[in-house]
């Protein structure tokens, strides 16, 4: 499968797994804390549901050339914020299913050729980027939901591998928005899972091991992907994760404060 095919397949898996989990949550769990420090579980699901609704529109525009009516993002957020926790949960399942099914319905030519205007980037992006950004959002917020239920929550292995590939490829620019390279005391070249993360004037990830690494991240890929998203706090770090060399795990946490 191509990268965009794998992204869409992973979006389906993430939807099905998260929808299955959400269906088991009682009201106390929905209004309980999530892995996102300022959000309850229902707030995370509301964010994912409104995000699915907002993302669907530019996908439909790019695929069909027709522009469906919209009240604008703020009206969508206000509507979701006014829902009850249970309605936010069921609404996420419904809206995300529509988005994933729409992406699955795109043929090979559309998957290769359409450009998606997300509205907040300088220019339209290929589908693999738009869908990849949605995968990042869903996979990480799925972890937020799971972390509110179980202490040892992890990212799905397949999704984590796909996100690592995206961050080292078509979504490389996203690390520039979310990182703080000045958090390290000196430049770092980190070896991790066959990839190289460079932290200097900027932060870059490449899909090949560095020739002269100054440090190494040892641990599962899912933990490294969570680190990039600010979701590898001490309480949620697997025992087998370690960083050796000219930086520390705490210092790297400062480079990637989260979003």
Secondary structure as UniProt FT lines:
FT   HELIX           3..22
FT   TURN            23..24
FT   HELIX           27..30
FT   TURN            37..38
FT   HELIX           41..64
FT   HELIX           73..81
FT   HELIX           85..104
FT   HELIX           108..113
FT   STRAND          115..116
FT   STRAND          125..126
FT   HELIX           127..147
FT   TURN            148..149
FT   TURN            151..152
FT   HELIX           157..167
FT   TURN            168..172
FT   HELIX           173..178
FT   HELIX           181..183
FT   STRAND          188..192
FT   TURN            193..194
FT   STRAND          195..199
FT   STRAND          203..206
FT   STRAND          215..218
FT   HELIX           221..228
FT   TURN            229..230
FT   HELIX           234..236
FT   TURN            239..240
FT   STRAND          242..245
FT   HELIX           249..255
//
